[in-house]
Amino acid sequence: MSHLPTQLPPVVEILLVEDNPRDAELTQRALRQHRVVNELVWVRDGAEALAYLFGASGDPTAHLNRVPRLILLDLKLPKVDGHEVLAQIKADPRTKGIPVVILTSSREESDLHRAYQSGTNSYIVKPVDFDGFVEAVRQLGFYWMLLNQLPASSSSSTPPAP
């Protein structure tokens, strides 16, 4: 009797959490134009990000179906702010290993300290000019998606064997 291989969850390379449609479009365009990412999911607020990651119920025992390789997270979000989203991601054993990069317009020292205390992997202030923004996103994607080495998926993020 042969066993079928366990089907892995669909790969989402980047979860982009950004409420500004212009910034989201620029980010997506820069990553795709430079062939850094194929699969990117964009959510527009913190509540949508948490629902995407943990399901509508937020059940801490539920299986996660789509685990991104990287989360780009704005801080100034409607419904649930980026600090709270970051805290919930890093508090959950199923998601705490996902690299989270803060990509924000905030230059506030308090935001910077709070983000690192909550476990962010990087904090990037969005450049104001178009070319600077595109270049920053290109470098960010290149580093996190191509250069940075991540451990193999943990057993908590893949379905159990049949």
Buried (B, 14 or more C-beta within 10 A) or exposed (E): EEEEEEEEBEEBBBBBBBBBEEBBEBBBEBBEEBEBBEEBBBBBBBBBBBBBBBEEEEEEEEEBEBBBBBBBBBBBBEBBBBBBBBBBBBEBEBBEBBBBBBBBBBEEEEBBEBBEEBEBBBBBBBBEEEEEBBBBBBBBBBBBBEEEEEEEBEEEBBEEEE
